[in-house]
Amino acid sequence: MRVIAIDASLRNTGVAIVDTNNGRPQPVYFGTIRNKNAMRPSSCLVCIRDRLADLIREHAPDCCALESVIYVQSYKTAIILGAARGAAILAAAENGLPVFEYPPKRIKQSTVGRGGAGKNQVAFMVRALLGLTETPDADAADALAIALTHLRMQETAALGFDGATQI
């Protein structure tokens, strides 16, 4: 299975593409889609959608995994994050990918072992779990953690336990 995982944000969207190779996760690609502060939000959304569509066409993943909506104190931040998630979901849906989402606490629990883990802990564990030579930046590390969570959840779903929400 090959999954594209996305940590959506207007300015820094983390992306990871991970394969399972004999049950072992193998990163194919990871990085961050960076949009400059000077860009209009609508232009950022187009950029996110276009870059993700390019990556989907290039790497042919089987599905897409995202972090579910998080609680934020500002409605403005929630709207912006929702729009970025919408651009990511659109790119996946336009390319026929099923989309799954996971709560942030489940992603941290699956990756680090506790739901309250910080970004540095997630990045460190992703590096260790995937045998990377360098620690990825926070957004790419979050996307890698989402991918690892999805692959683990698919393994447990095969055993009869389902932890994903398909959207």
VMD Tcl script that builds the backbone (N, CA, C; Angstrom):
set m [mol new atoms 501]
animate dup $m
set s [atomselect $m all]
$s set {name element resname resid chain x y z} {
  {N N MET 1 A 0.851 -1.180 0.000}
  {CA C MET 1 A 0.000 0.000 0.000}
  {C C MET 1 A 0.890 1.233 0.000}
  {N N ARG 2 A 0.485 2.222 -0.744}
  {CA C ARG 2 A 1.158 3.516 -0.781}
  {C C ARG 2 A 0.154 4.581 -0.375}
  {N N VAL 3 A 0.528 5.380 0.625}
  {CA C VAL 3 A -0.365 6.417 1.147}
  {C C VAL 3 A 0.294 7.784 0.998}
  {N N ILE 4 A -0.513 8.763 0.613}
  {CA C ILE 4 A -0.077 10.155 0.704}
  {C C ILE 4 A -0.734 10.723 1.956}
  {N N ALA 5 A 0.081 11.288 2.824}
  {CA C ALA 5 A -0.417 11.845 4.077}
  {C C ALA 5 A -0.160 13.341 4.075}
  {N N ILE 6 A -1.131 14.086 4.578}
  {CA C ILE 6 A -1.086 15.541 4.476}
  {C C ILE 6 A -1.401 16.177 5.823}
  {N N ASP 7 A -0.512 17.072 6.252}
  {CA C ASP 7 A -0.744 17.910 7.429}
  {C C ASP 7 A -1.037 19.308 6.893}
  {N N ALA 8 A -2.314 19.574 6.644}
  {CA C ALA 8 A -2.725 20.773 5.914}
  {C C ALA 8 A -2.600 22.042 6.745}
  {N N SER 9 A -2.062 23.071 6.098}
  {CA C SER 9 A -1.940 24.405 6.662}
  {C C SER 9 A -1.800 25.373 5.499}
  {N N LEU 10 A -2.249 26.574 5.652}
  {CA C LEU 10 A -2.232 27.533 4.554}
  {C C LEU 10 A -0.812 27.868 4.091}
  {N N ARG 11 A 0.106 28.069 5.027}
  {CA C ARG 11 A 1.469 28.492 4.670}
  {C C ARG 11 A 2.479 27.355 4.606}
  {N N ASN 12 A 2.304 26.310 5.396}
  {CA C ASN 12 A 3.264 25.199 5.463}
  {C C ASN 12 A 2.524 23.876 5.560}
  {N N THR 13 A 2.228 23.284 4.421}
  {CA C THR 13 A 1.517 22.008 4.381}
  {C C THR 13 A 2.532 20.872 4.301}
  {N N GLY 14 A 2.536 20.031 5.325}
  {CA C GLY 14 A 3.420 18.871 5.327}
  {C C GLY 14 A 2.837 17.770 4.456}
  {N N VAL 15 A 3.714 17.108 3.690}
  {CA C VAL 15 A 3.293 16.032 2.794}
  {C C VAL 15 A 4.264 14.873 2.940}
  {N N ALA 16 A 3.722 13.661 2.952}
  {CA C ALA 16 A 4.564 12.465 2.969}
  {C C ALA 16 A 3.911 11.389 2.117}
  {N N ILE 17 A 4.739 10.653 1.419}
  {CA C ILE 17 A 4.273 9.481 0.679}
  {C C ILE 17 A 5.081 8.306 1.218}
  {N N VAL 18 A 4.356 7.316 1.728}
  {CA C VAL 18 A 5.003 6.180 2.383}
  {C C VAL 18 A 4.433 4.891 1.813}
  {N N ASP 19 A 5.324 3.962 1.528}
  {CA C ASP 19 A 4.991 2.618 1.041}
  {C C ASP 19 A 5.154 1.621 2.175}
  {N N THR 20 A 4.447 0.522 2.089}
  {CA C THR 20 A 4.773 -0.601 2.954}
  {C C THR 20 A 5.532 -1.598 2.098}
  {N N ASN 21 A 6.661 -2.008 2.595}
  {CA C ASN 21 A 7.499 -2.967 1.895}
  {C C ASN 21 A 7.673 -4.171 2.819}
  {N N ASN 22 A 6.962 -5.253 2.522}
  {CA C ASN 22 A 6.962 -6.441 3.386}
  {C C ASN 22 A 6.574 -6.083 4.815}
  {N N GLY 23 A 5.562 -5.224 4.945}
  {CA C GLY 23 A 5.079 -4.819 6.258}
  {C C GLY 23 A 5.882 -3.709 6.902}
  {N N ARG 24 A 6.973 -3.293 6.293}
  {CA C ARG 24 A 7.814 -2.229 6.850}
  {C C ARG 24 A 7.562 -0.933 6.080}
  {N N PRO 25 A 7.256 0.159 6.803}
  {CA C PRO 25 A 7.031 1.433 6.115}
  {C C PRO 25 A 8.326 1.992 5.529}
  {N N GLN 26 A 8.226 2.484 4.321}
  {CA C GLN 26 A 9.380 3.045 3.612}
  {C C GLN 26 A 8.988 4.405 3.042}
  {N N PRO 27 A 9.649 5.500 3.471}
  {CA C PRO 27 A 9.302 6.812 2.907}
  {C C PRO 27 A 9.735 6.902 1.442}
  {N N VAL 28 A 8.824 7.374 0.608}
  {CA C VAL 28 A 9.098 7.579 -0.810}
  {C C VAL 28 A 9.403 9.057 -1.047}
  {N N TYR 29 A 8.665 9.913 -0.347}
  {CA C TYR 29 A 8.810 11.358 -0.488}
  {C C TYR 29 A 8.297 11.999 0.796}
  {N N PHE 30 A 8.931 13.081 1.227}
  {CA C PHE 30 A 8.358 13.926 2.268}
  {C C PHE 30 A 8.929 15.330 2.129}
  {N N GLY 31 A 8.098 16.289 2.509}
  {CA C GLY 31 A 8.506 17.683 2.403}
  {C C GLY 31 A 7.382 18.597 2.843}
  {N N THR 32 A 7.570 19.883 2.572}
  {CA C THR 32 A 6.604 20.894 2.986}
  {C C THR 32 A 6.294 21.813 1.819}
  {N N ILE 33 A 5.019 22.022 1.567}
  {CA C ILE 33 A 4.587 23.003 0.570}
  {C C ILE 33 A 4.562 24.350 1.286}
  {N N ARG 34 A 5.472 25.223 0.897}
  {CA C ARG 34 A 5.599 26.525 1.565}
  {C C ARG 34 A 4.991 27.623 0.696}
  {N N ASN 35 A 4.106 28.387 1.299}
  {CA C ASN 35 A 3.494 29.543 0.633}
  {C C ASN 35 A 3.922 30.801 1.380}
  {N N LYS 36 A 4.412 31.766 0.634}
  {CA C LYS 36 A 4.923 33.000 1.234}
  {C C LYS 36 A 3.794 33.807 1.871}
  {N N ASN 37 A 4.156 34.551 2.898}
  {CA C ASN 37 A 3.172 35.383 3.599}
  {C C ASN 37 A 2.538 36.420 2.682}
  {N N ALA 38 A 3.253 36.819 1.637}
  {CA C ALA 38 A 2.727 37.833 0.719}
  {C C ALA 38 A 1.627 37.277 -0.197}
  {N N MET 39 A 1.526 35.948 -0.300}
  {CA C MET 39 A 0.499 35.352 -1.169}
  {C C MET 39 A -0.885 35.511 -0.550}
  {N N ARG 40 A -1.862 35.772 -1.405}
  {CA C ARG 40 A -3.255 35.813 -0.947}
  {C C ARG 40 A -3.664 34.399 -0.515}
  {N N PRO 41 A -4.520 34.301 0.476}
  {CA C PRO 41 A -4.979 32.976 0.906}
  {C C PRO 41 A -5.558 32.137 -0.240}
  {N N SER 42 A -6.311 32.747 -1.125}
  {CA C SER 42 A -6.893 31.992 -2.236}
  {C C SER 42 A -5.800 31.428 -3.149}
  {N N SER 43 A -4.730 32.173 -3.350}
  {CA C SER 43 A -3.611 31.678 -4.155}
  {C C SER 43 A -2.890 30.534 -3.449}
  {N N CYS 44 A -2.805 30.602 -2.126}
  {CA C CYS 44 A -2.202 29.509 -1.354}
  {C C CYS 44 A -2.993 28.219 -1.547}
  {N N LEU 45 A -4.314 28.320 -1.532}
  {CA C LEU 45 A -5.159 27.133 -1.701}
  {C C LEU 45 A -4.944 26.503 -3.063}
  {N N VAL 46 A -4.837 27.313 -4.090}
  {CA C VAL 46 A -4.586 26.801 -5.436}
  {C C VAL 46 A -3.224 26.113 -5.480}
  {N N CYS 47 A -2.231 26.726 -4.869}
  {CA C CYS 47 A -0.887 26.160 -4.838}
  {C C CYS 47 A -0.878 24.800 -4.125}
  {N N ILE 48 A -1.563 24.709 -2.996}
  {CA C ILE 48 A -1.644 23.448 -2.248}
  {C C ILE 48 A -2.290 22.374 -3.115}
  {N N ARG 49 A -3.434 22.695 -3.699}
  {CA C ARG 49 A -4.139 21.733 -4.546}
  {C C ARG 49 A -3.296 21.294 -5.725}
  {N N ASP 50 A -2.662 22.242 -6.410}
  {CA C ASP 50 A -1.864 21.916 -7.597}
  {C C ASP 50 A -0.648 21.067 -7.257}
  {N N ARG 51 A 0.071 21.423 -6.189}
  {CA C ARG 51 A 1.270 20.649 -5.825}
  {C C ARG 51 A 0.899 19.242 -5.381}
  {N N LEU 52 A -0.177 19.123 -4.614}
  {CA C LEU 52 A -0.616 17.791 -4.185}
  {C C LEU 52 A -1.061 16.954 -5.385}
  {N N ALA 53 A -1.774 17.570 -6.318}
  {CA C ALA 53 A -2.201 16.842 -7.522}
  {C C ALA 53 A -0.985 16.358 -8.307}
  {N N ASP 54 A 0.054 17.192 -8.399}
  {CA C ASP 54 A 1.288 16.776 -9.080}
  {C C ASP 54 A 1.926 15.582 -8.376}
  {N N LEU 55 A 2.004 15.642 -7.055}
  {CA C LEU 55 A 2.601 14.538 -6.294}
  {C C LEU 55 A 1.782 13.259 -6.431}
  {N N ILE 56 A 0.470 13.386 -6.439}
  {CA C ILE 56 A -0.399 12.218 -6.599}
  {C C ILE 56 A -0.175 11.581 -7.966}
  {N N ARG 57 A -0.120 12.399 -9.009}
  {CA C ARG 57 A 0.122 11.860 -10.355}
  {C C ARG 57 A 1.515 11.230 -10.453}
  {N N GLU 58 A 2.505 11.853 -9.834}
  {CA C GLU 58 A 3.877 11.360 -9.918}
  {C C GLU 58 A 4.092 10.055 -9.147}
  {N N HIS 59 A 3.488 9.947 -7.965}
  {CA C HIS 59 A 3.776 8.813 -7.077}
  {C C HIS 59 A 2.652 7.776 -6.982}
  {N N ALA 60 A 1.504 8.053 -7.560}
  {CA C ALA 60 A 0.376 7.107 -7.630}
  {C C ALA 60 A 0.054 6.418 -6.298}
  {N N PRO 61 A -0.287 7.191 -5.263}
  {CA C PRO 61 A -0.678 6.543 -4.003}
  {C C PRO 61 A -2.037 5.861 -4.143}
  {N N ASP 62 A -2.304 4.945 -3.215}
  {CA C ASP 62 A -3.574 4.210 -3.197}
  {C C ASP 62 A -4.654 4.944 -2.413}
  {N N CYS 63 A -4.234 5.787 -1.475}
  {CA C CYS 63 A -5.192 6.490 -0.623}
  {C C CYS 63 A -4.535 7.728 -0.029}
  {N N CYS 64 A -5.340 8.498 0.653}
  {CA C CYS 64 A -4.890 9.742 1.280}
  {C C CYS 64 A -5.292 9.719 2.753}
  {N N ALA 65 A -4.403 10.191 3.614}
  {CA C ALA 65 A -4.702 10.298 5.045}
  {C C ALA 65 A -4.417 11.724 5.506}
  {N N LEU 66 A -5.294 12.223 6.363}
  {CA C LEU 66 A -5.194 13.599 6.886}
  {C C LEU 66 A -5.414 13.589 8.390}
  {N N GLU 67 A -4.921 14.657 9.022}
  {CA C GLU 67 A -5.278 14.893 10.413}
  {C C GLU 67 A -6.686 15.473 10.427}
  {N N SER 68 A -7.538 14.985 11.323}
  {CA C SER 68 A -8.890 15.532 11.401}
  {C C SER 68 A -8.839 16.941 11.980}
  {N N VAL 69 A -9.953 17.626 11.913}
  {CA C VAL 69 A -10.036 19.003 12.386}
  {C C VAL 69 A -9.630 19.058 13.852}
  {N N ILE 70 A -8.769 20.024 14.152}
  {CA C ILE 70 A -8.308 20.183 15.523}
  {C C ILE 70 A -9.050 21.329 16.190}
  {N N TYR 71 A -9.071 21.296 17.500}
  {CA C TYR 71 A -9.688 22.381 18.249}
  {C C TYR 71 A -8.736 23.568 18.264}
  {N N VAL 72 A -9.229 24.701 17.854}
  {CA C VAL 72 A -8.456 25.941 17.927}
  {C C VAL 72 A -9.316 26.994 18.609}
  {N N GLN 73 A -8.664 27.918 19.280}
  {CA C GLN 73 A -9.404 28.933 20.015}
  {C C GLN 73 A -9.919 30.042 19.120}
  {N N SER 74 A -9.352 30.203 17.954}
  {CA C SER 74 A -9.737 31.287 17.064}
  {C C SER 74 A -10.568 30.749 15.896}
  {N N TYR 75 A -11.736 31.304 15.700}
  {CA C TYR 75 A -12.569 30.854 14.583}
  {C C TYR 75 A -11.893 31.160 13.255}
  {N N LYS 76 A -11.119 32.248 13.218}
  {CA C LYS 76 A -10.418 32.609 11.980}
  {C C LYS 76 A -9.390 31.529 11.616}
  {N N THR 77 A -8.651 31.056 12.598}
  {CA C THR 77 A -7.680 29.985 12.373}
  {C C THR 77 A -8.390 28.715 11.927}
  {N N ALA 78 A -9.517 28.403 12.548}
  {CA C ALA 78 A -10.274 27.210 12.173}
  {C C ALA 78 A -10.738 27.280 10.720}
  {N N ILE 79 A -11.176 28.437 10.291}
  {CA C ILE 79 A -11.634 28.607 8.902}
  {C C ILE 79 A -10.471 28.437 7.940}
  {N N ILE 80 A -9.321 29.026 8.255}
  {CA C ILE 80 A -8.145 28.918 7.392}
  {C C ILE 80 A -7.673 27.468 7.296}
  {N N LEU 81 A -7.594 26.776 8.438}
  {CA C LEU 81 A -7.188 25.363 8.424}
  {C C LEU 81 A -8.196 24.514 7.653}
  {N N GLY 82 A -9.470 24.821 7.821}
  {CA C GLY 82 A -10.512 24.092 7.088}
  {C C GLY 82 A -10.389 24.284 5.587}
  {N N ALA 83 A -10.056 25.489 5.177}
  {CA C ALA 83 A -9.880 25.758 3.744}
  {C C ALA 83 A -8.678 24.997 3.198}
  {N N ALA 84 A -7.579 24.963 3.953}
  {CA C ALA 84 A -6.386 24.221 3.519}
  {C C ALA 84 A -6.686 22.725 3.431}
  {N N ARG 85 A -7.427 22.204 4.420}
  {CA C ARG 85 A -7.835 20.794 4.370}
  {C C ARG 85 A -8.718 20.543 3.151}
  {N N GLY 86 A -9.601 21.491 2.853}
  {CA C GLY 86 A -10.474 21.358 1.692}
  {C C GLY 86 A -9.686 21.270 0.399}
  {N N ALA 87 A -8.637 22.090 0.265}
  {CA C ALA 87 A -7.790 22.042 -0.934}
  {C C ALA 87 A -7.105 20.686 -1.041}
  {N N ALA 88 A -6.650 20.143 0.092}
  {CA C ALA 88 A -5.988 18.838 0.098}
  {C C ALA 88 A -6.974 17.720 -0.252}
  {N N ILE 89 A -8.149 17.768 0.343}
  {CA C ILE 89 A -9.166 16.746 0.063}
  {C C ILE 89 A -9.591 16.811 -1.397}
  {N N LEU 90 A -9.717 18.017 -1.929}
  {CA C LEU 90 A -10.075 18.181 -3.337}
  {C C LEU 90 A -9.034 17.531 -4.245}
  {N N ALA 91 A -7.752 17.766 -3.983}
  {CA C ALA 91 A -6.689 17.168 -4.802}
  {C C ALA 91 A -6.782 15.645 -4.777}
  {N N ALA 92 A -7.030 15.084 -3.609}
  {CA C ALA 92 A -7.139 13.627 -3.483}
  {C C ALA 92 A -8.393 13.110 -4.194}
  {N N ALA 93 A -9.517 13.760 -3.945}
  {CA C ALA 93 A -10.784 13.308 -4.530}
  {C C ALA 93 A -10.790 13.420 -6.048}
  {N N GLU 94 A -10.206 14.485 -6.571}
  {CA C GLU 94 A -10.138 14.652 -8.023}
  {C C GLU 94 A -9.340 13.532 -8.688}
  {N N ASN 95 A -8.436 12.940 -7.926}
  {CA C ASN 95 A -7.604 11.865 -8.450}
  {C C ASN 95 A -8.089 10.487 -8.011}
  {N N GLY 96 A -9.326 10.427 -7.511}
  {CA C GLY 96 A -9.964 9.158 -7.192}
  {C C GLY 96 A -9.463 8.458 -5.952}
  {N N LEU 97 A -8.789 9.178 -5.051}
  {CA C LEU 97 A -8.259 8.531 -3.848}
  {C C LEU 97 A -9.284 8.535 -2.715}
  {N N PRO 98 A -9.435 7.409 -2.029}
  {CA C PRO 98 A -10.222 7.451 -0.795}
  {C C PRO 98 A -9.458 8.267 0.245}
  {N N VAL 99 A -10.179 9.015 1.054}
  {CA C VAL 99 A -9.561 9.907 2.033}
  {C C VAL 99 A -9.952 9.449 3.434}
  {N N PHE 100 A -8.952 9.300 4.297}
  {CA C PHE 100 A -9.152 8.895 5.686}
  {C C PHE 100 A -8.622 9.993 6.585}
  {N N GLU 101 A -9.247 10.137 7.752}
  {CA C GLU 101 A -8.755 11.138 8.691}
  {C C GLU 101 A -8.612 10.532 10.076}
  {N N TYR 102 A -7.646 11.085 10.832}
  {CA C TYR 102 A -7.321 10.598 12.170}
  {C C TYR 102 A -7.195 11.768 13.128}
  {N N PRO 103 A -7.693 11.608 14.348}
  {CA C PRO 103 A -7.564 12.678 15.345}
  {C C PRO 103 A -6.094 12.889 15.722}
  {N N PRO 104 A -5.720 14.135 16.019}
  {CA C PRO 104 A -4.331 14.425 16.390}
  {C C PRO 104 A -3.811 13.556 17.538}
  {N N LYS 105 A -4.626 13.332 18.552}
  {CA C LYS 105 A -4.176 12.516 19.694}
  {C C LYS 105 A -3.881 11.080 19.273}
  {N N ARG 106 A -4.675 10.540 18.351}
  {CA C ARG 106 A -4.430 9.174 17.879}
  {C C ARG 106 A -3.112 9.103 17.114}
  {N N ILE 107 A -2.826 10.134 16.321}
  {CA C ILE 107 A -1.575 10.170 15.546}
  {C C ILE 107 A -0.379 10.204 16.497}
  {N N LYS 108 A -0.447 11.057 17.516}
  {CA C LYS 108 A 0.645 11.149 18.488}
  {C C LYS 108 A 0.776 9.866 19.290}
  {N N GLN 109 A -0.343 9.291 19.683}
  {CA C GLN 109 A -0.337 8.037 20.436}
  {C C GLN 109 A 0.297 6.924 19.608}
  {N N SER 110 A -0.080 6.843 18.351}
  {CA C SER 110 A 0.424 5.807 17.454}
  {C C SER 110 A 1.916 5.962 17.184}
  {N N THR 111 A 2.380 7.202 17.130}
  {CA C THR 111 A 3.771 7.464 16.768}
  {C C THR 111 A 4.701 7.497 17.974}
  {N N VAL 112 A 4.289 8.208 19.021}
  {CA C VAL 112 A 5.159 8.446 20.166}
  {C C VAL 112 A 4.804 7.555 21.359}
  {N N GLY 113 A 3.542 7.184 21.451}
  {CA C GLY 113 A 3.111 6.376 22.584}
  {C C GLY 113 A 2.274 7.142 23.582}
  {N N ARG 114 A 2.116 8.442 23.346}
  {CA C ARG 114 A 1.234 9.239 24.204}
  {C C ARG 114 A 0.613 10.367 23.393}
  {N N GLY 115 A -0.659 10.638 23.667}
  {CA C GLY 115 A -1.425 11.599 22.888}
  {C C GLY 115 A -1.054 13.046 23.094}
  {N N GLY 116 A -0.297 13.354 24.151}
  {CA C GLY 116 A 0.080 14.731 24.429}
  {C C GLY 116 A 1.493 15.067 23.985}
  {N N ALA 117 A 2.070 14.267 23.113}
  {CA C ALA 117 A 3.459 14.480 22.680}
  {C C ALA 117 A 3.607 15.796 21.926}
  {N N GLY 118 A 4.779 16.396 22.047}
  {CA C GLY 118 A 5.085 17.639 21.345}
  {C C GLY 118 A 5.624 17.380 19.950}
  {N N LYS 119 A 5.710 18.438 19.149}
  {CA C LYS 119 A 6.182 18.329 17.771}
  {C C LYS 119 A 7.598 17.753 17.688}
  {N N ASN 120 A 8.478 18.151 18.615}
  {CA C ASN 120 A 9.849 17.634 18.596}
  {C C ASN 120 A 9.885 16.133 18.853}
  {N N GLN 121 A 9.031 15.675 19.759}
  {CA C GLN 121 A 8.968 14.242 20.050}
  {C C GLN 121 A 8.464 13.464 18.840}
  {N N VAL 122 A 7.460 14.000 18.157}
  {CA C VAL 122 A 6.927 13.351 16.959}
  {C C VAL 122 A 8.015 13.257 15.896}
  {N N ALA 123 A 8.713 14.356 15.663}
  {CA C ALA 123 A 9.767 14.372 14.642}
  {C C ALA 123 A 10.876 13.385 14.992}
  {N N PHE 124 A 11.270 13.323 16.250}
  {CA C PHE 124 A 12.322 12.395 16.676}
  {C C PHE 124 A 11.892 10.943 16.454}
  {N N MET 125 A 10.653 10.617 16.844}
  {CA C MET 125 A 10.180 9.237 16.707}
  {C C MET 125 A 10.001 8.843 15.243}
  {N N VAL 126 A 9.527 9.768 14.420}
  {CA C VAL 126 A 9.388 9.493 12.985}
  {C C VAL 126 A 10.755 9.152 12.401}
  {N N ARG 127 A 11.751 9.949 12.776}
  {CA C ARG 127 A 13.116 9.681 12.292}
  {C C ARG 127 A 13.566 8.280 12.708}
  {N N ALA 128 A 13.342 7.927 13.966}
  {CA C ALA 128 A 13.762 6.615 14.468}
  {C C ALA 128 A 12.976 5.481 13.806}
  {N N LEU 129 A 11.673 5.631 13.710}
  {CA C LEU 129 A 10.835 4.564 13.149}
  {C C LEU 129 A 11.117 4.295 11.676}
  {N N LEU 130 A 11.473 5.342 10.944}
  {CA C LEU 130 A 11.714 5.188 9.510}
  {C C LEU 130 A 13.200 5.065 9.177}
  {N N GLY 131 A 14.059 5.166 10.181}
  {CA C GLY 131 A 15.493 5.046 9.953}
  {C C GLY 131 A 16.059 6.172 9.101}
  {N N LEU 132 A 15.535 7.380 9.290}
  {CA C LEU 132 A 16.006 8.534 8.522}
  {C C LEU 132 A 17.346 9.018 9.082}
  {N N THR 133 A 18.176 9.583 8.227}
  {CA C THR 133 A 19.472 10.091 8.668}
  {C C THR 133 A 19.376 11.481 9.277}
  {N N GLU 134 A 18.303 12.221 8.917}
  {CA C GLU 134 A 18.087 13.553 9.480}
  {C C GLU 134 A 16.651 13.664 9.976}
  {N N THR 135 A 16.453 14.521 10.955}
  {CA C THR 135 A 15.106 14.756 11.469}
  {C C THR 135 A 14.374 15.680 10.502}
  {N N PRO 136 A 13.204 15.256 10.010}
  {CA C PRO 136 A 12.451 16.126 9.092}
  {C C PRO 136 A 11.912 17.353 9.815}
  {N N ASP 137 A 11.606 18.411 9.027}
  {CA C ASP 137 A 11.013 19.591 9.664}
  {C C ASP 137 A 9.656 19.202 10.248}
  {N N ALA 138 A 9.130 20.029 11.121}
  {CA C ALA 138 A 7.930 19.690 11.903}
  {C C ALA 138 A 6.731 19.331 11.031}
  {N N ASP 139 A 6.500 20.069 9.948}
  {CA C ASP 139 A 5.327 19.807 9.110}
  {C C ASP 139 A 5.467 18.489 8.343}
  {N N ALA 140 A 6.641 18.231 7.801}
  {CA C ALA 140 A 6.886 16.964 7.107}
  {C C ALA 140 A 6.830 15.804 8.096}
  {N N ALA 141 A 7.368 16.006 9.308}
  {CA C ALA 141 A 7.332 14.955 10.330}
  {C C ALA 141 A 5.893 14.624 10.713}
  {N N ASP 142 A 5.057 15.653 10.837}
  {CA C ASP 142 A 3.644 15.405 11.145}
  {C C ASP 142 A 2.984 14.602 10.032}
  {N N ALA 143 A 3.291 14.918 8.779}
  {CA C ALA 143 A 2.721 14.161 7.660}
  {C C ALA 143 A 3.216 12.714 7.688}
  {N N LEU 144 A 4.493 12.507 7.988}
  {CA C LEU 144 A 5.015 11.142 8.102}
  {C C LEU 144 A 4.317 10.385 9.232}
  {N N ALA 145 A 4.056 11.072 10.350}
  {CA C ALA 145 A 3.345 10.442 11.468}
  {C C ALA 145 A 1.925 10.059 11.063}
  {N N ILE 146 A 1.272 10.900 10.277}
  {CA C ILE 146 A -0.074 10.590 9.788}
  {C C ILE 146 A -0.021 9.339 8.903}
  {N N ALA 147 A 0.980 9.274 8.029}
  {CA C ALA 147 A 1.132 8.107 7.152}
  {C C ALA 147 A 1.347 6.838 7.976}
  {N N LEU 148 A 2.234 6.907 8.955}
  {CA C LEU 148 A 2.495 5.733 9.801}
  {C C LEU 148 A 1.237 5.299 10.546}
  {N N THR 149 A 0.482 6.277 11.036}
  {CA C THR 149 A -0.768 5.967 11.733}
  {C C THR 149 A -1.739 5.267 10.792}
  {N N HIS 150 A -1.876 5.786 9.592}
  {CA C HIS 150 A -2.797 5.174 8.638}
  {C C HIS 150 A -2.379 3.734 8.332}
  {N N LEU 151 A -1.112 3.510 8.095}
  {CA C LEU 151 A -0.652 2.154 7.780}
  {C C LEU 151 A -0.899 1.211 8.958}
  {N N ARG 152 A -0.677 1.677 10.175}
  {CA C ARG 152 A -0.952 0.847 11.361}
  {C C ARG 152 A -2.449 0.575 11.505}
  {N N MET 153 A -3.258 1.595 11.259}
  {CA C MET 153 A -4.706 1.415 11.376}
  {C C MET 153 A -5.225 0.443 10.316}
  {N N GLN 154 A -4.637 0.453 9.153}
  {CA C GLN 154 A -5.049 -0.489 8.110}
  {C C GLN 154 A -4.674 -1.916 8.500}
  {N N GLU 155 A -3.539 -2.073 9.163}
  {CA C GLU 155 A -3.149 -3.398 9.665}
  {C C GLU 155 A -4.148 -3.890 10.701}
  {N N THR 156 A -4.534 -3.010 11.638}
  {CA C THR 156 A -5.482 -3.427 12.668}
  {C C THR 156 A -6.877 -3.616 12.085}
  {N N ALA 157 A -7.226 -2.857 11.042}
  {CA C ALA 157 A -8.527 -3.043 10.392}
  {C C ALA 157 A -8.606 -4.423 9.760}
  {N N ALA 158 A -7.487 -4.898 9.237}
  {CA C ALA 158 A -7.454 -6.241 8.647}
  {C C ALA 158 A -7.706 -7.298 9.719}
  {N N LEU 159 A -7.415 -6.946 10.974}
  {CA C LEU 159 A -7.653 -7.870 12.087}
  {C C LEU 159 A -9.037 -7.680 12.701}
  {N N GLY 160 A -9.806 -6.723 12.159}
  {CA C GLY 160 A -11.172 -6.519 12.642}
  {C C GLY 160 A -11.357 -5.291 13.493}
  {N N PHE 161 A -10.309 -4.502 13.705}
  {CA C PHE 161 A -10.417 -3.267 14.476}
  {C C PHE 161 A -10.296 -2.100 13.520}
  {N N ASP 162 A -11.252 -1.199 13.522}
  {CA C ASP 162 A -11.202 -0.084 12.599}
  {C C ASP 162 A -11.101 1.220 13.371}
  {N N GLY 163 A -10.074 2.025 13.068}
  {CA C GLY 163 A -9.882 3.268 13.794}
  {C C GLY 163 A -9.948 4.503 12.923}
  {N N ALA 164 A -10.241 4.354 11.631}
  {CA C ALA 164 A -10.210 5.485 10.722}
  {C C ALA 164 A -11.619 5.975 10.419}
  {N N THR 165 A -11.702 7.237 10.084}
  {CA C THR 165 A -12.924 7.804 9.565}
  {C C THR 165 A -12.669 8.104 8.104}
  {N N GLN 166 A -13.465 7.488 7.222}
  {CA C GLN 166 A -13.307 7.777 5.811}
  {C C GLN 166 A -14.239 8.916 5.444}
  {N N ILE 167 A -13.697 9.909 4.702}
  {CA C ILE 167 A -14.526 11.044 4.321}
  {C C ILE 167 A -14.621 11.123 2.818}
}
mol reanalyze $m
mol bondsrecalc $m
mol representation Tube
mol addrep $m
